[in-house]
């Protein structure tokens, strides 16, 4: 199954992958080599730490490669913003607190709530898709049920 991703999100994944492969991995391999040169590996904490870091990096590289393989770049439509679609920004008003937030609806590989990017597969993302300005959206969050009103779509 292919997951939607913005062009920017895909490029960011590729940059992360290249950095890990071309900068971080050679640095870790050098640290392993230097630690090996110190002799007895059975009591060499530097060697163990470098090997552990290398294994973690390899796992992260494999995850990113899987994400890249399973991603499909979806161009963001430049519509009139009548209904919420992939890539759109949505201004929401929390009807319980009157707090306003803006989220961009993206694919699962680039969602980052701290950056205001929510996955279209998240409970809120699923509730928003296809809705219009003025619509109320109810969904279950980890903290309980929430109700938002869509204020603006852009």
N, C-alpha and C positions, 0 to 999 in steps of 0.2 A: 504494500500500500504506500502510495506517495502522499506526503504531507505538504500542504501549501507553505510557501515561505516568500517573503519579499526579496527583491533583488539585493537590497542592502543587507538583509539578514543572512542571505546566502554568501555574499562577499565577506561578511564578518566571520562566518564559520570558516571560510577558506583561509582568511588571514590568520585566525587562531591556529589552524592546522599547520600552515606553513611556518609560523613562529615556533611552534612546538617541535616540528620536524627539523627545521634548519638552524634554530638557535638554541633552544632548550636541550634537545636530545644530545647534540655534540658536547654541550657543557657538562651534562650529567655523565656521558661516556668518558670524558676527560677526568672527571672526579673519580670515577671507578678505577680508571687506569692509575691515577696518582695514589689512590688508597691501596691498590694492589702492590705498588712499588714499596709500600711501607712494611711489607713482609707478612707475617702470620695473619691469615684472613679470619681465623676462628675467633680472634679477640679484637678485631678491627672494626670499631664502631663507625668510622668514616665510610668504610667499604659497605657495611650493612645499610647505612643510611642512604648512600648513593644508589645501591641496588634497589632499595625500596622505592626511592624517588623515580628510578627508571621504570620499574614495574607499574607504578601509578601513572606515569606519563604514557606508557604504551597502552594502558587501558583507556585513558582519555583520548588518545589518538584514534583508537579503534571506535570509540563512541562517536567522535566527530566524523570519521569516515562513513560510518553507518548513517548518520544524519544527512550528510551530503548526498549519499547514494539514494536515500529515501525522500529527498526533498524535490519539490517541483516549484520552480519560480513562477509566481502568479503576479502578473502586472496589475497594479492597483488601478481600478477604473476611475476615470475622471468624470464622474456623473454629477448629477445635481444634488446628491446627498439626501435623496428622499427616504431611502431605507438603508439600514446598516448592512455593510458588506465587508468582505475581507480587505484589510488595509486602511479602512476608514477610521477617522478619529471620531469619538463619541463623547459629548459632554453630558454628564449625568448629574441629577440632583437626588441625593439620598432623602427620601420622603420622611424618614424618622428623625434625621439630624439637620436637615437643610444644607448639609455639606455638599459642595460641588466638586466633581472629579472629572478628568478627561483621560480616556483610554484609547489607545490604538488597538484595533482588533487584528491580531497576527496569527501565524501558525504556532504549533506547540514548541518548535525548536527555537523560537526567538522570543517567547514570552518572558517578560521580566517586569513584575509588578512594581518594582522600585523605579523603573524607567517609564511606567505608565503604559506598558504593553501587555495586553492580556490575550491568552490563547482563545481562538474561536471554539476550542473543544472544552474550555473550562465551563463551569456552571453559568457564570455571568456571560461569557462569550456566546454560549449556545442560546441563552435567553435573549441576547441582543440581536442576533442574526435575523435580518428581514424586517425588523421593527422600524417604526417611524418616529419623528419628533412628536412629542406629546404622549407617546405610549408609555404605560407603566410596565416595568419589568420586575417580576418576582423570581427569586432564586434562593437556593440554600447555600450559605457560605459556612466556613468552619465555625464562625461565631453565631450561627443561627440564620433565620430567614431574613432576607433584605428586600426592600422595595425601592427601586429607582425610577425616576422619570427621565426620559430622553429629552434633553434640552436643545441639543444641536448635533448635527451630523455633518462632518466635513471631510 
